[in-house]
């Protein structure tokens, strides 16, 4: 579907959708649980649905329960039949469940669709799997991958330069092996997501010892147990809503945990640095329009914030810098190039200098008609360009965002929520 975006003032209160990062980890822990888990706070997205289908494939039973969901776990029992797992377009599910699935079968194929088929896997997975006695093969470094063998507790090394998702899968899997494991990690990116993984595991009674994000000690013969888990709101999804308030009015986003381990809660610090009015409450954040100044921010550990930050920078008075461009190259699109090309259509100059993105805001609003924004089937590009355009377009201007339904990957209710808080000029 296509969405037409017009300039607008913003005013309203919106609950953040549930965090798909937390949801997928909670589903994995619930699968491994020896009993039934009541999951609360869940809202659907394509990535979370992919994770639910995977755990059902691995033997879990899931069912709606009012506004909640119950998951009856299936404690790992190594089997011989082949397993084929379809992860949709979820990068996290593909990397989280790849090691975990080997607790259920000695022959697993992990596949997906769309943009996931272009994302790299060999550099992340091949060496660690081989160290644990698993035969690894893939499609020239991409999906599908095939894993054969039985995991054994070892001392292994993991390259964390490509992110934390695969390491999260390893850390959630190793406690169930019969022996103790040690994981050495180099160049780890997105450290807060490892905190998130350790926190979810701990709520199910599993301990993972973290030594400066470089060495992880995991005792074997542990068991996941617990009867309830609440999925907190998503700071990634909330980021564009909060930016919309900063550039065009007032927005309060509820269902946000300020003590969260989610990396993207850093959006609050950036908004404050840029001069937006920010009120932090017990479980919400309220952001109010103000004169916005340029900012400098290192997004290496929170690359999903890049699109929202570009929308913010496009509406600031000057030149902003965001570090961490290298983390954008293998997302749903090459987000560095995509942000550069699509924001240029609405008058914002973006320059890439090594690992930095330099955003030069438009000095005047743009009377732009009939501009087509290509979302590149990337949910965060669609949300980001819509958010930025709300403040950049002059009255009477419009843009059209193609394939706007891609937001279903993380935030299916985004367009409805944006319409709820718009006050057309």
Steps between C-alpha positions, in 0.01 A plus 500: 500500500598864454463773762468872429673725755408864556642764736326502834509614858520212748321456831405188690586198712589160352606171665822353364462161332669207670871455440553234236856459630369410845210297359719270293734435791202436728353255248833314485518477880136389516572222251781377723286532811397180676145629556254755358580871478237774497628778275351846557552827315522332159404682180547335163761575238628293210832427675331389822259280305798338326648417842169351615488277193854382570433401859187314388716315247728407791211358699357787705125548525376859483156651539342844552377562854300821505750780445777257587649185352587167656797292388538140611868420471669196352817415693777409257530136406754436227330340200620370169236626256586796284361843592429781254453840664360800312593828668309728264699824481610496863876528539473450876296179471741353246801556723330438834339168409782358286702370799193436714339275237795260526368402843209339313659353188836404359404621152357853473449730204437868575336699222304819450365732233539845351783717626614235751629289210756771423637545853838345596528197727826313441725756670287487813420132533736267319800501734305484831283213376802306381667549838195337661512199268235612251536464125405833340409576138319790336419668170816700430485659844124558504186296572406223489748354747519135601625383839582138578621343822447517874610799705764441764617732777830657401714808535429697184562837340240724334556807282254762622576765237187407305270551799368314800218286361691177442681536832159533667399166347821337622457639853140379526592152372819408687348486854304190394806298400642240736831679557622851577586736214719807454437749219771749402365797303690759298382836363149466638242744365154569647604409854166611650328219312722249680382655827148446370571133429658442841207675669238287322693180582529604865122545526473134401755395762804468271830663595755633251819656637618801299860616538525841329322367188821318409462170687176324589500210746196272470435213735340196340203290614285807567126508431262774390204534735238765562127548467465860380684764299403857403629637170593865539432776249730554203737796512586444131137536397450793734797693359322637191195596706718692745683673215162597350421681825835680497450637149127558480324533834455282806506121536488281808597136446393263776600140579870591513739367763777748580696219671489291183809335354384601152773699329255733328388670821796728417255693280406698812859622546522607135172690515618682812834577333320644198293731722159336484276531803511163676306385807586154635225338699459169683408299191488755221695774324346827386676702229413855398598710201779749551779661300717205402877522491736264317639206697780242498424141598673162484237246389739205470318316779154616390499490118120470483484861622669630184179557297322685782814705567524599134138620512591706808822637347313601184291734715786642708661838430843399373717195432474185712733199512414138576769235539451132419429489127674162475209348699252597225637309205315170551163600638174460306663737252839668492360764733784745454442526125122477536478781755727711281296451183150527650560801726658683207155491339366715785788746500745352752866454406674197650870428458676177597856540630645165600301397811320836534177629352489878460147642475453857379149612584281687255506875568152557362196281473458335166197541278517147369220336308469152358830374638519123527695359795622144450491320835728229358274260692672626816265574790729755662550695176122529454449626857800732488414678174139545610612649831755733344256617235239605758729788598679563169211540261328832449120529510352350186797272438470123502719195452405139433679214675495183294460156660411661831366168628859395571450654847322174588844351562527684832206740550180414308305777674740780406288669232186485713687644800650783295155593369367498857743771614497716187329842505498615139601861445 
